[in-house]
Amino acid sequence: MFALAPGKGILSHREPGGVVHAYIALRRSEEWLGEIDFNNAAAAKVRIAAEFEGWAPALTAFIADSDSAPVLRLIHSLPQEHCRPRVPGVTLLGDAAHLMAPSGEGANLAMYDGAELAKAIIAHPDDLEAALTVYEQQLFPRSTKAAQEAEEVNDILYGAQSQHSLVKMFTQ
Ligand SMILES: Cc1cc2nc3c(=O)[nH]c(=O)nc-3n(C[C@H](O)[C@H](O)[C@H](O)COP(=O)(O)OP(=O)(O)OC[C@H]3O[C@@H](n4cnc5c(N)ncnc54)[C@H](O)[C@@H]3O)c2cc1C
């Protein structure tokens, strides 16, 4: 479930065991978020709920009536065209290689990287450096494209047109 407005949203997943898991998204600076005391769950909920004043109570209940304390998750990302020189004997995959804002693809990308790395090693059984070079030549452009798409998704979710853009994306 996505309830979106520019710069903010209430998102929820239905999980096994009758659990509903909610993300409360706010596009705010680390400093702004740092002023909320997440050790004081009740006060943190009130402060976050204040950002959703006037929203339907069925939605703000995800904040006010949650069974668990809110946990702050800052969203970090690497530059879209992040690239680094080859380091013999070492490579990276998954978020370590291409951390980006959540777009629903991060876990897929991590598994895809793993499969591609395995294929490169199988294709160069006697030359690990050649395998890692081939893997990274494809990794960096793949990651850049995914990071650009992640930015587009985040703009759809939290940009100026966010109240309509997700519906538009699904119905186009
Ligand atoms: C809010 C949010 C929502 C998301 N939603 C989705 C989604 O719907 N679909 C999707 O595909 N992706 C989603 N993602 C992204 C996805 O979770 C990640 O892209 C994915 O987990 C990356 O996998 P990974 O194995 O590279 O890294 P991780 O899952 O971060 O695994 C790294 C592991 O290494 C461990 N570790 C770290 N340092 C050390 C150390 N020094 N020694 C030993 N272990 C260490 C960590 O504890 C962790 O378990 C979301 C991410 C966020 C933040």
The ligand as a Tripos MOL2 file, in Angstrom:
@<TRIPOS>MOLECULE
LIG
   53    58     1     0     0
SMALL
NO_CHARGES

@<TRIPOS>ATOM
      1 C1         13.6990    0.6710    3.3340 C.3       1 LIG1
      2 C2         14.2380   -0.2710    2.2930 C.ar      1 LIG1
      3 C3         13.3590   -0.9850    1.4690 C.ar      1 LIG1
      4 C4         13.8270   -1.8630    0.4900 C.ar      1 LIG1
      5 N1         12.9350   -2.5520   -0.2960 N.ar      1 LIG1
      6 C5         13.3790   -3.4020   -1.2270 C.ar      1 LIG1
      7 C6         12.4570   -4.1440   -2.0470 C.ar      1 LIG1
      8 O1         11.2360   -4.0370   -1.9190 O.2       1 LIG1
      9 N2         12.9820   -4.9850   -2.9920 N.ar      1 LIG1
     10 C7         14.3220   -5.1260   -3.1750 C.ar      1 LIG1
     11 O2         14.7410   -5.8940   -4.0610 O.2       1 LIG1
     12 N3         15.2150   -4.4440   -2.4130 N.ar      1 LIG1
     13 C8         14.7790   -3.5990   -1.4460 C.ar      1 LIG1
     14 N4         15.6840   -2.8990   -0.6730 N.ar      1 LIG1
     15 C9         17.1140   -3.0360   -0.9350 C.3       1 LIG1
     16 C10        17.6760   -4.3540   -0.4210 C.3       1 LIG1
     17 O3         17.3380   -4.5220    0.9530 O.3       1 LIG1
     18 C11        19.1910   -4.3350   -0.5860 C.3       1 LIG1
     19 O4         19.5330   -3.8500   -1.8780 O.3       1 LIG1
     20 C12        19.7690   -5.7320   -0.4060 C.3       1 LIG1
     21 O5         19.4970   -6.1960    0.9180 O.3       1 LIG1
     22 C13        21.2840   -5.7360   -0.6600 C.3       1 LIG1
     23 O6         21.7990   -7.0100   -0.3580 O.3       1 LIG1
     24 P1         23.3040   -7.1720    0.0280 P.3       1 LIG1
     25 O7         23.4850   -8.6430    0.2820 O.co2     1 LIG1
     26 O8         24.1760   -6.5120   -0.9820 O.co2     1 LIG1
     27 O9         23.5130   -6.3320    1.3640 O.3       1 LIG1
     28 P2         22.8480   -6.5440    2.7970 P.3       1 LIG1
     29 O10        21.4960   -7.1640    2.6930 O.co2     1 LIG1
     30 O11        22.9900   -5.2230    3.5040 O.co2     1 LIG1
     31 O12        23.8020   -7.6200    3.4670 O.3       1 LIG1
     32 C14        25.0810   -7.2760    3.9760 C.3       1 LIG1
     33 C15        25.2940   -8.0940    5.2280 C.3       1 LIG1
     34 O13        26.6390   -7.9220    5.6730 O.3       1 LIG1
     35 C16        26.6380   -7.8000    7.0750 C.3       1 LIG1
     36 N5         27.8670   -7.1130    7.4670 N.ar      1 LIG1
     37 C17        28.1650   -5.7950    7.3790 C.ar      1 LIG1
     38 N6         29.4030   -5.5620    7.8330 N.ar      1 LIG1
     39 C18        29.9050   -6.7410    8.2150 C.ar      1 LIG1
     40 C19        31.1600   -7.1500    8.7710 C.ar      1 LIG1
     41 N7         32.1360   -6.2740    8.9910 N.pl3     1 LIG1
     42 N8         31.3200   -8.4650    9.0350 N.ar      1 LIG1
     43 C20        30.3360   -9.3730    8.7860 C.ar      1 LIG1
     44 N9         29.1360   -9.0390    8.2530 N.ar      1 LIG1
     45 C21        28.9350   -7.7420    7.9810 C.ar      1 LIG1
     46 C22        25.3740   -7.0130    7.3850 C.3       1 LIG1
     47 O14        24.9500   -7.2010    8.7140 O.3       1 LIG1
     48 C23        24.3900   -7.6390    6.3810 C.3       1 LIG1
     49 O15        23.7330   -8.7640    6.9080 O.3       1 LIG1
     50 C24        15.2270   -2.0270    0.3170 C.ar      1 LIG1
     51 C25        16.1270   -1.3290    1.1500 C.ar      1 LIG1
     52 C26        15.6390   -0.4550    2.1140 C.ar      1 LIG1
     53 C27        16.6260    0.2740    2.9960 C.3       1 LIG1
@<TRIPOS>BOND
     1     1     2 1
     2     2     3 ar
     3     2    52 ar
     4     3     4 ar
     5     4     5 ar
     6     4    50 ar
     7     5     6 ar
     8     6     7 ar
     9     6    13 1
    10     7     8 2
    11     7     9 ar
    12     9    10 ar
    13    10    11 2
    14    10    12 ar
    15    12    13 ar
    16    13    14 ar
    17    14    15 1
    18    14    50 ar
    19    15    16 1
    20    16    17 1
    21    16    18 1
    22    18    19 1
    23    18    20 1
    24    20    21 1
    25    20    22 1
    26    22    23 1
    27    23    24 1
    28    24    25 2
    29    24    26 1
    30    24    27 1
    31    27    28 1
    32    28    29 2
    33    28    30 1
    34    28    31 1
    35    31    32 1
    36    32    33 1
    37    33    34 1
    38    33    48 1
    39    34    35 1
    40    35    36 1
    41    35    46 1
    42    36    37 ar
    43    36    45 ar
    44    37    38 ar
    45    38    39 ar
    46    39    40 ar
    47    39    45 ar
    48    40    41 1
    49    40    42 ar
    50    42    43 ar
    51    43    44 ar
    52    44    45 ar
    53    46    47 1
    54    46    48 1
    55    48    49 1
    56    50    51 ar
    57    51    52 ar
    58    52    53 1
@<TRIPOS>SUBSTRUCTURE
     1 LIG1         1 GROUP 0 **** ****
